[in-house]
Structures are given as C-alpha cells and as structure tokens.
Amino acid sequence: MGGLLGRPFWWLDAPQSFSWDLPPLASRMLASAGLSFTVGCFLCLGRPTVRRVRLVLLLTAAYLAPLVVAILIFHLDRFDFSAPITYGFFLIAAGITVGAIWYLFRQPTVVHDNALDSSPSSGAMKVWMGMLTLLMTLWGLALFLTDNGPSDLIWAWPGDLLTSRLIGVMLLTIAVGAAYSLRFADTSRMMSWVTATYGLGLAVASAWNALGGKPIKISYLVVFGGVFLVSAVLLMAEKRRTADERR
C-alpha cells in the first residue's frame, strides 16, 4: 500500500514526497518500483503459497536492506532531520527490512496449492528469468557501486550516488527475484508480472522526459520497453499453455 499510495506523488516529482530531492526521472522510476511491488504483493495475497510468500520477502529484503545499510554508512548527510518525512522514511524502511528478513528465517508454513507451487517452468521462461538475472545484476551493480561510469546510457545521475543506488537496488531486486523464480511456473509468472510492470513504467518514465524538454534516456526506454514486451508475451504464452493443459 505504501508503494501504491506514494506512486502518484513520486511520478509527479512532488516536493516533500520523498526523503531526499530526487531528479524527476529517478522519481518516476521510484513510482514504477512502487507499482511493481504493489502488483507482486497483491498477487501473493490472492494465493499465498509458500513460494509466493517467500518471493515477496526476498524482493522486499533485497530492495531495502542494501539501501538502508548504504544510507546509514555513507549518505546521512543527504537527509534533513528537521523534516518529519525523514523519520517516517527511516521508520518504514528499517521496520519493513527487519520484518522481511525475520520472516525469511521464520516464514510461517502456508500449505495449499502444492501442485501449483511445484509445477516446473517452461524452457522459454527459464531462459528469460536467467537472462534477467544476468542483465539486472550487472546493471544494478554498476549503478550501486558508482554514479560516474564511462557511459551516460547506464549512469544517468552523475554526482548523485544515493539516487543511483536507489535505482540500482531495484535492478538487483529484480535479479534476485528472477533467480529465485526461474525453476517454478507459478513464481516465474508472478515475477513476470512484476518485471512487466516495472519495465513498462521505466519505458514510460524515460519517454516522459520529452514533456519536460529533457533528453530521453534511450537505453532505459529500449531495454526496459523490451523487458515489458518479452515478459508480456511470455505471460500470454503461459496462459495459453495452462489452458491447453486443463483441456
């Protein structure tokens, strides 16, 4: 619900909507991340199998834990501690991180839909999840480790390492989720919904620059538009495959 409620304000880059001043493109990317988490969480709540619950816990921990640690060690100077939103950010981010890690080790056993939970992925879905794991790991690490790289096709926020890390952790989160999901049909479909949502969001966010008279980030538009298209096509193929198996 946090991602869903915050999304319109982040998309419009509303002042005081986040704990530090984000560039407009990064703010729209944050909004896309919030929406993709919303989609994943609602899919999980609709059918909370063991692997679906664990996927949400992994995504949450992978997104927040490295960001919170990096902020505490390197970036506290970016926060205005006279602003209430700063305390809200740390309370929510730290609380959700602790909760996600706790339940990764002490996850309640939710037993139903066992056949769905353990059905293997198709070959195409396994390949796609593997490709996402590799691509997002490399791109995410590049953004997380530095804000100044050899090409602005990847490093879009030179001089702003905290913002670069905010976007980088989401790519690393997708990599973690794709790696976990690739073996089983149900989690790979759920992860494809997450990646399709995020891919479409980043493609639109990149194109949105044109409305502000700023250059479009072609690499983000093309790559994440492609992520959306491939994920959407595979989801349709999986739907047809499931329907054929039920006949």
ZITAWO-V944291 format. One record per backbone hydrogen bond with DSSP energy under -1.0 kcal/mol. CO is the residue of the C=O (numbers start at 1). NH is the residue of the N-H. E is the energy in kcal/mol with one decimal. If there is no record, write none. Layout:
co->CO nh->NH e->E
co->CO nh->NH e->E
This chain:
co->1 nh->5 e->-2.9
co->2 nh->6 e->-2.4
co->3 nh->7 e->-1.2
co->6 nh->10 e->-2.3
co->7 nh->11 e->-2.9
co->8 nh->12 e->-1.7
co->9 nh->14 e->-2.8
co->10 nh->13 e->-1.1
co->14 nh->17 e->-1.6
co->23 nh->27 e->-2.4
co->24 nh->28 e->-2.1
co->25 nh->29 e->-2.1
co->26 nh->30 e->-2.3
co->27 nh->31 e->-1.9
co->28 nh->32 e->-1.9
co->29 nh->33 e->-2.2
co->30 nh->34 e->-2.5
co->31 nh->35 e->-2.1
co->32 nh->36 e->-2.3
co->33 nh->37 e->-2.3
co->34 nh->38 e->-1.9
co->35 nh->39 e->-2.4
co->36 nh->40 e->-2.3
co->37 nh->41 e->-2.8
co->38 nh->42 e->-2.4
co->39 nh->43 e->-2.1
co->40 nh->44 e->-2.0
co->41 nh->45 e->-2.6
co->42 nh->46 e->-1.9
co->43 nh->47 e->-1.0
co->47 nh->49 e->-2.3
co->49 nh->53 e->-2.5
co->50 nh->54 e->-2.3
co->51 nh->55 e->-2.2
co->52 nh->56 e->-2.1
co->53 nh->57 e->-2.2
co->54 nh->58 e->-2.6
co->55 nh->59 e->-2.7
co->56 nh->60 e->-2.4
co->57 nh->61 e->-2.5
co->58 nh->62 e->-2.8
co->59 nh->63 e->-1.7
co->60 nh->64 e->-2.4
co->61 nh->65 e->-2.0
co->64 nh->68 e->-3.0
co->65 nh->69 e->-2.3
co->66 nh->70 e->-2.3
co->67 nh->71 e->-2.4
co->68 nh->72 e->-2.5
co->69 nh->73 e->-1.9
co->70 nh->74 e->-2.9
co->71 nh->75 e->-1.5
co->75 nh->78 e->-2.0
co->76 nh->79 e->-1.5
co->80 nh->83 e->-1.7
co->83 nh->86 e->-1.3
co->84 nh->88 e->-2.0
co->85 nh->89 e->-2.5
co->86 nh->90 e->-2.1
co->87 nh->91 e->-2.4
co->88 nh->92 e->-2.5
co->89 nh->93 e->-3.1
co->90 nh->94 e->-2.2
co->91 nh->95 e->-2.0
co->92 nh->96 e->-2.7
co->93 nh->97 e->-2.0
co->94 nh->98 e->-2.5
co->95 nh->99 e->-2.2
co->96 nh->100 e->-2.7
co->97 nh->101 e->-2.5
co->98 nh->102 e->-2.6
co->99 nh->103 e->-2.3
co->100 nh->104 e->-1.2
co->101 nh->105 e->-1.3
co->102 nh->106 e->-1.8
co->113 nh->117 e->-2.5
co->114 nh->118 e->-1.4
co->119 nh->185 e->-3.2
co->122 nh->126 e->-2.1
co->123 nh->127 e->-2.2
co->124 nh->128 e->-2.3
co->125 nh->129 e->-2.8
co->126 nh->130 e->-2.2
co->127 nh->131 e->-2.4
co->128 nh->132 e->-2.6
co->129 nh->133 e->-2.2
co->130 nh->134 e->-2.0
co->131 nh->135 e->-2.7
co->132 nh->136 e->-2.6
co->133 nh->137 e->-1.6
co->134 nh->138 e->-2.1
co->135 nh->139 e->-2.5
co->136 nh->140 e->-2.4
co->137 nh->141 e->-2.4
co->138 nh->142 e->-1.9
co->139 nh->143 e->-1.9
co->140 nh->144 e->-2.3
co->141 nh->145 e->-2.6
co->142 nh->146 e->-1.2
co->151 nh->154 e->-1.2
co->151 nh->155 e->-2.1
co->154 nh->156 e->-1.2
co->157 nh->160 e->-1.9
co->160 nh->164 e->-2.1
co->161 nh->165 e->-2.5
co->162 nh->166 e->-2.0
co->163 nh->167 e->-1.8
co->164 nh->168 e->-2.5
co->165 nh->169 e->-2.6
co->167 nh->171 e->-1.5
co->168 nh->172 e->-2.3
co->169 nh->173 e->-2.0
co->170 nh->174 e->-2.1
co->171 nh->175 e->-2.0
co->172 nh->176 e->-2.4
co->173 nh->177 e->-2.6
co->174 nh->178 e->-2.8
co->175 nh->179 e->-2.3
co->176 nh->180 e->-2.2
co->177 nh->181 e->-2.0
co->178 nh->182 e->-1.4
co->181 nh->184 e->-1.1
co->183 nh->121 e->-1.7
co->184 nh->188 e->-2.1
co->185 nh->189 e->-2.1
co->186 nh->190 e->-2.3
co->187 nh->191 e->-2.8
co->188 nh->192 e->-1.8
co->189 nh->193 e->-1.8
co->190 nh->194 e->-1.6
co->191 nh->195 e->-2.8
co->192 nh->196 e->-2.6
co->193 nh->197 e->-2.1
co->194 nh->198 e->-2.5
co->195 nh->199 e->-3.0
co->196 nh->200 e->-2.3
co->197 nh->201 e->-2.2
co->198 nh->202 e->-2.7
co->199 nh->203 e->-2.2
co->200 nh->204 e->-2.5
co->201 nh->205 e->-2.7
co->202 nh->206 e->-2.2
co->203 nh->207 e->-2.2
co->204 nh->208 e->-2.1
co->206 nh->209 e->-1.1
co->207 nh->210 e->-1.8
co->208 nh->211 e->-1.5
co->209 nh->214 e->-2.6
co->210 nh->213 e->-1.2
co->216 nh->218 e->-1.5
co->217 nh->221 e->-2.4
co->218 nh->222 e->-3.0
co->219 nh->223 e->-2.6
co->220 nh->224 e->-1.8
co->221 nh->225 e->-1.4
co->222 nh->226 e->-2.1
co->223 nh->227 e->-2.0
co->224 nh->228 e->-2.0
co->225 nh->229 e->-2.3
co->226 nh->230 e->-2.8
co->227 nh->231 e->-2.2
co->228 nh->232 e->-2.7
co->229 nh->233 e->-2.6
co->230 nh->234 e->-2.6
co->231 nh->235 e->-2.1
co->232 nh->236 e->-2.0
co->233 nh->237 e->-2.3
co->234 nh->238 e->-2.6
co->235 nh->239 e->-2.0
co->236 nh->240 e->-2.1
co->237 nh->241 e->-2.4
co->238 nh->242 e->-2.5
co->239 nh->243 e->-2.1
co->240 nh->244 e->-2.4
co->241 nh->245 e->-2.0
co->242 nh->246 e->-1.3
